[in-house]
Amino acid sequence: MWKILVAAVALLSAVNAGFAASAINKDSEPRTLVVTQGSSKTDLQINPGETVQFCPKGCFVTLPNGDLEALNGSETIEISGGVARIK
């Protein structure tokens, strides 16, 4: 019984981790997104060629050009040429 319960919890954790937003920096220099969840703001630096996952339960993101976007946690932000596009 415990093995089934542990397996179910592990499966749910893996599934929830798969629903985080991601950001890909295709530029040759680092880019920063400002992530706001509740009353907490965090600068998320993304190095060249790096992909990061964040925002598993929805958040607001300030893009490199200053635009503020609401995310639900399933989007991909692609940064190229200093411009962020949400897919």
Order of alpha helices (4+ residues) and beta strands (2+ residues): alpha-beta-beta-beta-beta-beta-beta-beta-beta
